[in-house]
Amino acid sequence: MFNERITAWMEHAEQQIEGRVKEVERIIDQNQWKVIRAFQKHKVSDYHFAGSTGYGYNDRGREVLDLVYADVFGAEAALVRPHFVSGTHTISTALFGVLRPGDELLMITGRPYDTLHKVIGKPGDGNGSLQDWGIIYTEVALLEDGTPDYEAISQSITPRTKVIGIQRSRGYSWRSSFDVAQIAEMCSFVKEVKADLITFVDNCYGEFTELQEPTEVGVDLMAGSLIKNPGGGIAATGGYIAGKQRYVELAAYRLTAPGIGGEVGAMLDATRAIFQGLFLAPHMVGQAVKGSIFAAAVFEQLGFVTHPHWSDSRTDLIQAIRFTSDRHLIAFVQGIQQASAVDAHVVPEPWAMPGYEHPVIMAAGTFIQGGSLELSADAPIREPYIAYMQGGLTYSHCKLGVLTALQNMLDQNLLEL
């Protein structure tokens, strides 16, 4: 099926990463047991899976779903809904929920992910962005080594600063993602400077990669997407917000309307899939993490620079691989698409995707459109040429994706044996 040399690279990589894979499997076990205990505590039963219609009053399944999520994430409350259309929508809802005109959002992990740029906006842009509503936005760049600039953060916090924003994942940047211990340190630091700050984390891609979540170590509010980690590859849409009761309530008012909040909202037939996706999530996330470790080990053999290194600990799904040309990058992403069970015949090309500032190429042969817990890869077409691979519902599929991408690059004379 593959060139003999590619098969040799695979075998060498699997031997190399055996110890790291066992570490990931221990994390899977602990997180799986934590999820099951939360289900048991709240006596989840099949009648909780029934859909609701209309206003969705007294939907006990929806209520228990929120309680289970809150327990799993060590939070006071959670809002888990199929009505969130994306991670960006969920994050936007949380921020608009707790910020008011004249307040300041201070992002302390540098420039956020591209799709949030429009949410932040510019003063008077007329699009209803944060700044259009008179919310002040400031960001502090990371130091050259990718760590927070605590001196600059301290100097940037003012009486008007209300929310501290932290992006856990790397986004489209060549830096390490922040693990939960680093997030705890950031929260502790800013609270010492100004005790009433609200700490907010964009937790996309991070859930269940470690034994703790940000809300277990001092984060006041966090948000994520159900078509990423916590949906387990089963939830067809949605997002979650978790944290302090009052802040989750304010976010719920933004999602629906003041005075209504999370008390209504027909779940239709989504509840079962969201429950089942959460049950599967620790295992599925672990499969994807093992796939990322494998990808790093293989591409490092070939002389490409990866981030994180195969032996590094993981705090999100994303494996960044830096190529030497746009041809390498495009061939890699197209190879990931070729390995898909869905739309393998489609050849992705760079295009001006809404919400992004550069042409983007995406491999997304997924059962859930945009489901990045499934094997996928994407990249902005700009220097340096970095591909971001994530997901994989099975480790076998991850391996197939990596090897097919290598074969595609080899077929185009982009690799030397």
Secondary structure as GFF3:
##gff-version 3
##sequence-region A 1 417
A	DSSP	alpha_helix	4	16	.	.	.	ID=ss1
A	DSSP	alpha_helix	18	41	.	.	.	ID=ss2
A	DSSP	three_ten_helix	46	49	.	.	.	ID=ss3
A	DSSP	alpha_helix	60	72	.	.	.	ID=ss4
A	DSSP	beta_strand	77	81	.	.	.	ID=ss5
A	DSSP	alpha_helix	87	98	.	.	.	ID=ss6
A	DSSP	beta_strand	104	107	.	.	.	ID=ss7
A	DSSP	three_ten_helix	114	116	.	.	.	ID=ss8
A	DSSP	alpha_helix	117	120	.	.	.	ID=ss9
A	DSSP	three_ten_helix	131	133	.	.	.	ID=ss10
A	DSSP	beta_strand	136	139	.	.	.	ID=ss11
A	DSSP	alpha_helix	150	156	.	.	.	ID=ss12
A	DSSP	beta_strand	161	167	.	.	.	ID=ss13
A	DSSP	alpha_helix	180	193	.	.	.	ID=ss14
A	DSSP	beta_strand	198	202	.	.	.	ID=ss15
A	DSSP	three_ten_helix	214	216	.	.	.	ID=ss16
A	DSSP	beta_strand	221	225	.	.	.	ID=ss17
A	DSSP	three_ten_helix	229	231	.	.	.	ID=ss18
A	DSSP	beta_strand	239	243	.	.	.	ID=ss19
A	DSSP	alpha_helix	245	255	.	.	.	ID=ss20
A	DSSP	three_ten_helix	261	263	.	.	.	ID=ss21
A	DSSP	alpha_helix	271	301	.	.	.	ID=ss22
A	DSSP	beta_strand	305	307	.	.	.	ID=ss23
A	DSSP	beta_strand	319	323	.	.	.	ID=ss24
A	DSSP	alpha_helix	326	338	.	.	.	ID=ss25
A	DSSP	beta_strand	360	363	.	.	.	ID=ss26
A	DSSP	beta_strand	376	380	.	.	.	ID=ss27
A	DSSP	beta_strand	385	390	.	.	.	ID=ss28
A	DSSP	alpha_helix	395	411	.	.	.	ID=ss29
###
